[in-house]
Amino acid sequence: MTLPTTNADKSRVSSTGYDLTPLAVEERDRLAASLTPDERRVLLHQGTEPAFCGGLLGNKEVGVYACRLCGLPLFRSAAKFESGTGWPSFYQSFDPDHVAVRSDTSHGMIRDEIVCARCGGHLGHVFPDGPAPTRLRYCLNSVSLAFVPVGQLG
């Protein structure tokens, strides 16, 4: 006999103290109800916003970029850099446990898709052509992110 699995059975906390328990379907649906059509297309259906059009591309404020769907901190502004690609780019995540990597074979190529580790929302892709010290380039969709200025961090 197999017992049903609950979210409590999958509960875990990141090294920076954030709850990474996967969201229940009902909670994810509740949060998704507040998304715009474009945010829904990107976060829930692995879409991509057009290059050089994202609202956070030119953001230079100090703070944290969090998941637009569930609010999990994903990247610090200190790790943001200008990659010239047209999407916000970062060389390091807020916490390695906060960003999950999946294989993406869409569009006739093999890439590493990045998703929020808590809610599974599509963020973008990661490539091995970034700056030191990591040599990674996390290439993100602005609509997948919510920016939290340093003075408003909880």
C-alpha atoms as one frame of an Amber mdcrd trajectory, in Angstrom:
protein
   0.000   0.000   0.000   1.337   3.439  -0.968   0.411   6.405   1.156  -0.501
   9.665  -0.577   2.247  12.243  -0.728   1.528  15.690   0.676   3.488  18.905
   0.370   4.501  18.456   4.005   6.325  15.259   2.948   8.378  17.310   0.441
   9.114  20.196   2.780  12.604  21.627   2.650  14.412  24.832   3.488  17.221
  26.450   1.487  20.617  27.263   2.973  19.483  30.917   3.204  16.402  29.930
   5.229  13.628  30.086   2.614  10.849  27.525   2.403  11.216  25.547  -0.836
   8.212  23.306  -0.285   6.539  22.842  -3.682   3.312  24.799  -3.933   0.042
  22.906  -3.818  -1.864  23.081  -7.110  -4.547  25.219  -5.470  -1.980  27.736
  -4.175  -0.205  27.941  -7.541  -3.554  28.521  -9.271  -4.449  31.222  -6.737
  -1.166  33.043  -7.322  -1.406  32.619 -11.105  -4.809  34.342 -11.120  -3.037
  37.681 -10.528  -0.710  37.313 -13.541  -1.100  39.345 -16.713  -1.562  37.363
 -19.936   2.112  37.925 -20.856   3.337  36.853 -17.400   1.138  33.756 -17.639
   2.478  32.926 -21.130   6.082  33.132 -19.964   5.915  31.763 -16.411   3.400
  28.969 -16.927   3.901  28.076 -20.606   7.681  28.554 -21.100   7.303  31.629
 -23.288   9.910  34.304 -23.954   9.514  38.050 -23.996  11.018  39.935 -26.943
  14.642  41.031 -26.566  15.285  44.585 -25.336  11.639  45.001 -24.261  11.662
  43.779 -20.652  10.940  46.336 -17.958  13.818  45.203 -15.727  16.536  45.109
 -18.394  17.878  48.588 -17.574  17.125  48.496 -13.838  20.173  49.649 -11.855
  18.566  49.808  -8.390  19.981  47.833  -5.474  17.782  44.982  -4.313  16.641
  41.468  -5.054  14.893  39.955  -8.055  12.244  37.498  -6.883   9.930  35.060
  -8.641   6.907  36.971  -9.956   4.643  34.030  -9.140   5.659  32.949  -5.615
   8.061  35.656  -4.381  11.088  33.424  -3.766  14.319  35.498  -3.966  16.212
  34.448  -7.095  19.002  36.946  -7.870  20.726  39.889  -6.159  21.240  43.113
  -8.085  24.985  42.863  -7.328  25.160  39.792  -9.627  23.437  41.549 -12.553
  25.516  42.458 -15.607  25.018  43.831 -19.097  25.276  40.858 -21.448  24.131
  42.651 -24.594  21.548  39.926 -25.230  18.467  42.040 -24.523  17.398  40.213
 -21.365  18.350  40.795 -17.728  21.431  38.674 -17.037  23.023  37.507 -13.806
  26.177  35.509 -13.098  25.028  34.020  -9.787  21.736  33.113  -8.128  20.606
  34.360  -4.709  20.895  30.785  -3.447  21.771  27.759  -5.627  18.750  25.932
  -4.191  16.322  28.630  -5.427  16.842  28.036  -9.158  16.320  24.607 -10.710
  17.730  23.588 -14.092  15.861  21.443 -16.618  16.816  20.243 -20.084  15.019
  22.179 -22.841  15.002  20.676 -26.327  12.458  23.065 -27.850  13.204  25.183
 -30.922  15.587  22.584 -32.375  18.351  23.123 -29.821  19.455  21.816 -26.439
  19.486  24.429 -23.654  19.310  24.509 -19.884  15.990  26.023 -18.807  15.868
  27.660 -15.393  12.758  27.579 -13.231  11.830  28.716  -9.747  12.639  25.832
  -7.405   9.496  26.426  -5.343   6.725  27.031  -7.890   8.285  25.768 -11.130
   7.686  29.076 -12.936   9.754  29.468 -16.135  12.466  32.107 -15.710  14.669
  31.750 -18.788  17.870  29.834 -19.549  21.424  29.536 -18.233  24.484  29.496
 -20.482  28.219  28.868 -19.802  29.372  32.190 -21.301  29.073  34.595 -18.381
  31.691  36.586 -16.486  33.922  35.493 -13.620  33.679  34.192 -11.027  31.016
  31.673 -12.136  31.280  31.966 -15.945  27.493  31.521 -16.011  24.905  33.748
 -17.676  21.426  33.377 -16.250  19.319  34.991 -18.979  15.883  35.914 -17.613
  12.532  37.241 -18.746  11.634  40.477 -16.929   8.005  39.354 -16.650   9.142
  36.329 -14.625  10.616  38.629 -11.982   9.477  41.047  -9.315  12.095  43.567
  -8.194  12.283  44.322  -4.463  14.369  47.425  -3.600  16.843  46.977  -0.740
  14.778  49.163   1.614  11.732  46.910   1.175  13.419  43.561   1.748  11.705
  41.497   4.421
